[in-house]
Amino acid sequence: LIVNIAGFELRRFAKGKLEERMNVVVGRPYNKTPVFSDAVRYLEFNPYWNVPTGIAIKEELPKLKSNPAARAAAGFEAGRGSTGYPLPSINWSQYGPGNFPFQLRQRPGPNNALGRVKFMFPNQFDVYLHDTPARSLFDKAERAFSHGCIRLSRPLDLAVQVLAVGGVPGWDLKRINALVATHQRTVVNLAEPIPIH
């Protein structure tokens, strides 16, 4: 797998031959997608989104201050250690930069920022490939809108191919769609990691 960051495109190769091209969304100019090589090791269907602290404070906290019930309805949860808290029960106005003791996460589902699947190649940048509910962004000519991760225009189609090439047989689109419909987080490890650049 090769992501052409400047060209907003993923290319999938097999035995040196180009097999597929796909539109992608990459990092904004101030959240650039880093350049590096790794290997896809597993897929996570119906992922949770563990909101990075910076995004939680800059983007989510203002929304929590104005309407915590709406963020709860969108699937967000707050935790502190092993204890979870209902979002409306917290006085969000007392928190800000340097004083944010919560970990925010978003449950799997149709509103989840990571969509239905993410392709994991654990790395120091915390960047990966994933789906997105923001489908309209793929219609734009320039697609630099993410925090650094690569959003895929056809993630489930890619999942079928990655699982097959990664040595995990029996995963067709029908099986994947049935799993996605459960909204249950499921990790599928590849028998053979796939290089990604």
C-alpha positions as CSV (number, residue, x, y, z in Angstrom):
1,L,0.0,0.0,0.0
2,I,1.3,3.4,-0.9
3,V,-0.3,6.7,0.1
4,N,0.5,9.6,-2.2
5,I,0.0,12.3,0.4
6,A,0.3,15.2,-2.1
7,G,-1.9,13.5,-4.6
8,F,-4.6,12.5,-2.1
9,E,-4.6,8.9,-3.3
10,L,-3.9,5.4,-2.0
11,R,-2.5,2.8,-4.5
12,R,-2.6,-0.9,-3.8
13,F,0.0,-3.0,-5.6
14,A,0.3,-6.8,-5.9
15,K,3.5,-8.4,-7.2
16,G,4.7,-5.0,-8.5
17,K,1.5,-4.4,-10.4
18,L,-1.0,-1.5,-9.6
19,E,-4.3,-3.2,-8.7
20,E,-6.3,-0.3,-7.3
21,R,-6.4,3.5,-6.8
22,M,-8.5,5.1,-4.1
23,N,-9.2,8.7,-3.1
24,V,-8.1,9.6,0.4
25,V,-8.2,12.5,2.8
26,V,-4.9,13.4,4.5
27,G,-3.7,15.8,7.2
28,R,-4.3,19.5,7.1
29,P,-1.3,21.8,6.5
30,Y,-0.8,22.3,10.3
31,N,-1.5,18.5,11.0
32,K,0.5,17.0,8.1
33,T,0.4,13.3,7.5
34,P,4.0,12.1,8.3
35,V,6.1,10.3,5.8
36,F,7.2,6.9,6.9
37,S,7.1,3.2,6.1
38,D,5.6,0.4,8.3
39,A,3.4,-2.7,7.9
40,V,-0.4,-3.1,8.4
41,R,-0.7,-5.8,11.2
42,Y,-4.4,-5.9,12.0
43,L,-7.8,-4.4,11.2
44,E,-10.2,-3.2,13.8
45,F,-13.9,-3.2,12.8
46,N,-16.3,-1.0,14.7
47,P,-13.4,0.8,16.5
48,Y,-13.7,3.1,19.5
49,W,-12.1,6.5,18.9
50,N,-9.9,7.4,21.8
51,V,-9.8,11.2,21.4
52,P,-6.3,12.6,21.7
53,T,-6.0,15.1,24.5
54,G,-5.2,18.0,22.2
55,I,-8.3,17.4,20.1
56,A,-10.4,16.8,23.3
57,I,-9.4,20.2,24.7
58,K,-9.4,22.3,21.5
59,E,-12.4,20.8,19.6
60,E,-14.5,18.7,21.9
61,L,-14.4,20.7,25.1
62,P,-16.2,23.8,23.6
63,K,-19.0,21.4,22.4
64,L,-19.1,19.8,25.8
65,K,-19.5,23.2,27.5
66,S,-22.3,24.2,25.3
67,N,-24.3,20.9,25.0
68,P,-22.9,17.8,26.7
69,A,-26.1,15.8,26.0
70,A,-25.6,16.3,22.3
71,R,-22.0,14.9,22.5
72,A,-23.4,11.9,24.6
73,A,-26.0,11.3,21.9
74,A,-23.1,11.3,19.3
75,G,-21.6,8.4,21.3
76,F,-19.0,10.2,23.4
77,E,-18.0,9.0,26.9
78,A,-15.7,10.4,29.5
79,G,-13.5,8.4,31.8
80,R,-11.0,9.0,34.6
81,G,-9.0,5.9,35.3
82,S,-11.4,3.0,35.3
83,T,-14.4,5.1,36.2
84,G,-16.9,6.4,33.5
85,Y,-19.0,9.5,33.9
86,P,-22.2,10.6,32.0
87,L,-21.2,13.7,30.1
88,P,-24.1,15.8,31.4
89,S,-23.1,15.1,35.0
90,I,-19.8,17.0,34.6
91,N,-19.4,20.7,35.0
92,W,-17.3,21.2,31.9
93,S,-16.9,25.0,32.4
94,Q,-14.3,24.3,35.1
95,Y,-11.9,22.5,32.7
96,G,-9.5,23.7,30.1
97,P,-5.8,23.5,28.9
98,G,-3.7,22.2,31.7
99,N,-6.8,21.1,33.6
100,F,-8.5,18.2,31.7
101,P,-8.4,15.0,33.8
102,F,-10.7,13.0,31.5
103,Q,-10.1,10.6,28.6
104,L,-12.8,11.0,26.0
105,R,-13.8,8.2,23.6
106,Q,-16.5,7.7,21.1
107,R,-18.3,4.4,20.9
108,P,-18.6,2.4,17.6
109,G,-21.5,3.4,15.5
110,P,-22.6,5.5,12.5
111,N,-21.3,8.8,14.1
112,N,-17.9,7.4,15.0
113,A,-15.1,9.6,13.6
114,L,-13.1,6.5,12.5
115,G,-16.1,5.0,10.7
116,R,-16.5,1.2,10.4
117,V,-12.9,0.1,10.2
118,K,-9.3,1.1,10.8
119,F,-6.2,-0.4,9.4
120,M,-3.5,-0.6,12.1
121,F,0.2,-0.2,11.8
122,P,1.2,0.9,15.3
123,N,3.6,3.8,15.0
124,Q,5.1,6.7,16.9
125,F,2.8,9.2,15.1
126,D,-0.4,7.5,16.0
127,V,-1.4,7.6,12.3
128,Y,-3.4,4.9,10.5
129,L,-5.9,4.4,7.7
130,H,-9.6,4.5,8.5
131,D,-13.1,5.0,7.3
132,T,-15.0,8.3,8.0
133,P,-18.6,9.4,8.2
134,A,-17.6,12.6,6.4
135,R,-18.1,11.2,2.9
136,S,-18.6,14.5,1.1
137,L,-14.9,15.4,1.6
138,F,-14.0,12.9,-1.1
139,D,-15.7,15.0,-3.7
140,K,-13.2,17.8,-3.2
141,A,-10.2,18.2,-5.5
142,E,-7.9,19.0,-2.5
143,R,-8.5,16.7,0.4
144,A,-6.3,17.9,3.4
145,F,-8.8,17.8,6.2
146,S,-7.7,15.3,8.8
147,H,-5.5,15.5,12.0
148,G,-2.9,13.4,10.2
149,C,-4.6,10.0,9.6
150,I,-5.5,8.8,6.2
151,R,-9.3,8.6,5.6
152,L,-10.3,6.1,2.9
153,S,-13.1,6.5,0.3
154,R,-13.7,2.8,0.0
155,P,-12.5,1.2,3.2
156,L,-14.6,-2.0,3.2
157,D,-13.4,-2.8,-0.3
158,L,-9.9,-2.4,0.8
159,A,-10.5,-4.5,3.9
160,V,-11.5,-7.4,1.7
161,Q,-8.3,-7.2,-0.2
162,V,-6.0,-6.6,2.8
163,L,-7.5,-9.6,4.7
164,A,-7.1,-11.9,1.7
165,V,-3.5,-10.8,0.9
166,G,-2.7,-10.8,4.7
167,G,-3.5,-14.5,4.9
168,V,-6.9,-14.3,6.5
169,P,-9.3,-16.2,4.2
170,G,-13.1,-16.2,4.3
171,W,-13.7,-12.4,4.6
172,D,-15.9,-11.2,1.8
173,L,-17.9,-8.0,1.7
174,K,-21.1,-9.8,3.0
175,R,-19.3,-11.1,6.1
176,I,-17.7,-7.7,6.8
177,N,-21.0,-5.9,6.4
178,A,-22.7,-8.3,8.8
179,L,-19.9,-7.7,11.4
180,V,-20.1,-3.9,11.0
181,A,-23.9,-4.1,11.6
182,T,-23.3,-5.5,15.1
183,H,-21.5,-2.4,16.2
184,Q,-19.2,-4.7,18.2
185,R,-15.5,-3.9,18.2
186,T,-13.7,-6.8,16.5
187,V,-9.9,-7.1,15.8
188,V,-8.7,-9.3,13.0
189,N,-4.9,-9.9,12.9
190,L,-3.2,-10.5,9.7
191,A,-1.1,-13.7,9.3
192,E,1.2,-11.7,7.0
193,P,1.7,-8.0,7.6
194,I,1.4,-5.8,4.5
195,P,3.9,-3.1,3.8
196,I,2.6,0.5,3.7
197,H,4.5,3.6,2.8
